[in-house]
């Protein structure tokens, strides 16, 4: 073998392995599925509206927050952003920025879904649990589910909402706060 063919083989082998490594990196950085978990908690006080899933729910107390305090939409926004390995809701929409004072939380969801779409993903499903001693959320669940599915750009059958009390334990159970956990699965489009 002459040195030029040996050099050509090394060069060819080197560029092939670079392609394989780059392909591997793309696969690792762009997996077929991504899972995100969200959590949010807000203090409840008189004189505020209680907004959940974009709906104003009749109650004697509402969420104390810089924006509208929608515990469900904040939670879902964080789950989507987390699945995409992006900054969280507080970094993208800081509570010390006057621009977000009193803002409707659907703005945050719309931006999270824009980023989701831009990165080539869509929602496969969402499972959320709202934790509140009061009010009872069952009369509002279907409307909330409709709102959330529209914001997530998915069929409502892919959105599961549960509401639990906290059995009168701690601030959640004493109607001094409201919380939410959720998990979202994103898949490649």
C-alpha positions in Angstrom: 0.0 0.0 0.0 1.3 3.4 -0.8 1.1 6.3 1.7 -1.5 8.2 -0.3 -4.1 5.4 -0.2 -3.4 4.9 3.5 -3.9 8.6 4.1 -7.1 8.5 2.0 -8.5 5.6 4.1 -7.7 7.4 7.3 -9.4 10.5 5.9 -12.4 8.6 4.8 -12.6 6.7 8.0 -12.2 10.0 10.0 -15.1 11.7 8.1 -17.3 8.7 8.4 -16.8 8.5 12.2 -17.4 12.3 12.4 -20.7 11.7 10.6 -21.6 8.9 13.0 -20.7 11.0 16.0 -22.8 13.9 14.7 -25.7 11.6 14.0 -25.4 10.2 17.5 -25.3 13.7 19.0 -28.4 14.7 17.0 -30.2 11.6 18.2 -29.2 12.2 21.8 -30.2 15.9 21.6 -33.4 15.2 19.7 -34.8 12.0 21.2 -38.2 10.6 19.9 -39.8 11.4 23.3 -39.3 13.9 26.1 -40.9 13.9 29.6 -41.4 17.0 31.7 -42.7 17.4 35.3 -44.2 20.6 36.5 -45.1 21.8 40.0 -46.6 25.0 41.2 -48.1 26.3 44.5 -49.8 29.6 45.3 -51.0 31.2 48.5 -54.8 31.8 48.6 -56.2 35.1 50.0 -59.4 37.0 49.9 -59.7 39.8 47.3 -58.1 37.8 44.4 -59.7 35.8 41.5 -59.1 32.0 41.4 -58.1 31.2 37.9 -57.5 27.6 37.0 -56.9 26.4 33.5 -57.9 29.8 32.2 -61.3 29.8 34.0 -62.4 32.1 36.7 -63.6 29.7 39.4 -66.1 31.1 42.0 -64.4 31.0 45.4 -63.9 33.3 48.4 -60.1 33.3 47.8 -57.8 33.5 44.9 -54.1 33.1 44.1 -51.6 35.7 45.2 -49.2 36.0 42.3 -47.5 38.5 40.0 -49.5 37.2 37.0 -53.1 35.9 37.2 -51.7 33.0 39.4 -53.2 30.2 37.3 -51.6 27.3 39.2 -52.5 24.7 36.5 -51.2 26.7 33.5 -48.0 27.6 35.4 -47.4 24.0 36.2 -48.0 22.8 32.6 -45.8 25.6 31.2 -43.0 24.4 33.4 -43.5 20.8 32.4 -43.3 21.6 28.7 -40.3 23.8 29.2 -38.7 21.2 31.4 -39.3 18.4 28.8 -37.5 20.7 26.2 -34.6 21.3 28.7 -35.2 25.1 28.5 -35.3 27.7 31.2 -38.3 27.6 33.6 -41.3 29.9 33.7 -39.7 32.2 36.3 -36.7 32.7 34.1 -38.6 33.3 30.9 -41.3 35.4 32.6 -39.7 36.9 35.8 -42.1 38.1 38.5 -40.0 41.2 39.0 -40.8 42.3 35.4 -43.7 44.8 35.3 -44.6 43.5 31.9 -46.1 40.3 33.4 -48.0 42.0 36.3 -51.5 40.6 36.1 -50.8 38.8 32.8 -53.1 36.0 31.8 -51.2 32.7 32.1 -52.2 31.5 28.6 -49.5 33.8 27.3 -46.9 31.6 29.0 -48.5 28.4 27.6 -48.6 29.9 24.1 -44.9 30.7 24.3 -44.0 27.3 25.7 -45.9 25.6 22.8 -44.3 27.9 20.3 -40.9 26.7 21.5 -42.1 23.1 21.5 -43.2 23.4 17.9 -40.0 25.2 16.9 -38.0 22.3 18.4 -40.0 19.8 16.4 -42.2 18.3 19.2 -45.9 17.9 19.9 -47.8 16.9 23.0 -48.5 13.2 23.3 -50.4 13.5 26.6 -50.7 15.4 29.8 -51.6 14.1 33.3 -52.2 16.8 35.9 -53.3 16.8 39.6 -54.7 19.9 41.2 -54.5 19.9 45.0 -57.1 22.1 46.7 -59.3 21.6 49.7 -61.9 24.0 48.2 -63.6 24.8 46.0 -64.7 21.5 44.4 -63.4 21.4 40.9 -65.5 18.6 39.4 -68.1 21.0 38.0 -65.4 22.8 36.1 -63.1 20.0 35.0 -64.4 19.5 31.4 -64.2 23.3 30.6 -60.7 23.4 32.0 -59.8 20.3 30.0 -61.1 22.0 26.8 -59.1 25.1 27.5 -55.9 23.2 28.3 -56.2 21.0 25.2 -56.6 24.0 23.0 -53.5 25.6 24.5 -51.5 22.4 24.1 -52.8 22.0 20.5 -53.9 18.5 21.1 -57.1 16.5 21.3 -58.9 16.8 24.7 -58.7 13.0 25.1 -54.9 13.4 25.6 -55.4 15.7 28.6 -56.2 14.1 32.0 -57.1 16.3 35.0 -57.6 15.2 38.5 -58.5 17.2 41.6 -57.6 16.1 45.1 -58.0 17.5 48.5 -55.2 17.5 51.0 -57.2 15.9 53.8 -57.2 19.2 55.8 -53.4 18.9 56.3 -51.0 21.9 56.1 -51.7 25.0 54.0 -53.2 23.1 51.1 -55.7 21.3 53.4 -56.5 24.5 55.3 -57.5 26.3 52.1 -54.5 28.7 52.5 -52.9 27.5 49.2 -53.5 25.6 46.0 -51.0 23.3 44.3 -50.6 21.3 41.1 -48.3 18.6 39.8 -48.3 17.4 36.2 -46.3 15.3 33.8 -46.2 15.9 30.0 -45.0 13.6 27.3 -43.7 15.2 24.1 -43.1 13.3 20.9 -41.3 14.1 17.7 -43.6 15.5 15.0 
